[in-house]
Amino acid sequence: FTAVYTVSVILLFICTCAYILSLAYSPLNRNKTGLLGIFCKCARIGEWKSLYVAVCCIVMAFSIFFIQ
């Protein structure tokens, strides 16, 4: 039960970082190390693996709407 919410938070974080990177490239791209580097890495995952992230978001939405 909590695993579904954990996965949904991670997926939404990845999607949000990728969206913010598409709007404002330099603030996220500047910090590639440290704590703020997590945002840059999640944005890159959202860009490079966008098909897999989209499929996971669809599966997540299906599980939240119909299984729970």
N, C-alpha and C positions, 0 to 999 in steps of 0.2 A: 504493500500500500504506500509506504513512504518512498519506495524506490521509484515509483511512477512520478511522484512529485519532484524527486531529485533529478531525474532525467529531464523532466519538463523544464526545470529551472536552468539546467545546463544548456539545453537546446535553445531556450529563449535568450540566454546570455550570449551564446554564439551568434544567433540571428541579430541581436541588438548591436553587438560589436561590429558585425559586418555591415549593418546599415549605417552606423555612425561613421565607419571608415569610408563608405561611399559618399557621405555628405561632406565630411571634413577629413581629408587625407592626412595632413601633417600632424595634428595633435596625437593621433594614435600611432602613427608610424614612427614618430620621434622616440618613443619610449619602448625600446625592444628588450630591455633587461629590467630586472627588479619586479616589484609588485605591479607596477603599471604595464609591464611587459605581458602580463596575462591578457590584457585587453587586446593588444596587438596580435598575440598568438591565436586568440579566439576569433578575431576578425579574419585572420588568414585561413583558419580552418573553415570558416563560413564561406570564404571565397573559393578555395580550392576544392572543397568537398561539398559544394552546394547541392548537388543531386542527392547525396546521402543524407545531408542535413534536412532537405525538403522531405524526403521519404520518412525519415524519423519523426519529423513534425506531423506528418499526416497520420502515421501510426499512433503517435502520442495523442493527437486529437481524437482519433477513433476510440482509443482505449479510455480516455477520460469521458467521452460522451456516451459510449454504449456499454462499456464493461463495468464501470464503477457505479 
